[in-house]
Amino acid sequence: LHMRPAGRNSIYVCTNISCSLNGAHELFATFQEQAGADPEFEVRSFECLGACDIAPMASVNDQYVGPIEVAEVPTLLQQLRDGEEPLPEKQISRRASVDPNARRGAS
């Protein structure tokens, strides 16, 4: 439920224990610093997104992305501003496995 207008790009940074232990609070602060004043973005913390294996992670326009490094925040935000997919190589839906080290076609 939104009590005020929300930006067209939603970024929900998971701040539960797995993500928190892997730097989620710094990640969330960086998103807030770099996008918080831009009306195109809605940046929020979220208690748990259920993707602990890719911590720290965020739901970006309903797409799970992670692990996200603080240094990648400017790239991710610019991709959204340009109408591009955010960090496509880190989107969980594009992985053959939730294990980012899994090889395609391995038995």
Secondary structure, 3 states (H helix, E strand, C coil): CCCCCCCCEEEEEECCHHHHHCCHHHHHHHHHHHHCCCCCEEEEEECCCCCHHHCCCEEECCEEECCCCHHHHHHHHHHHHCCCCCCHHHEHHHCCCCCCCCCCCCC
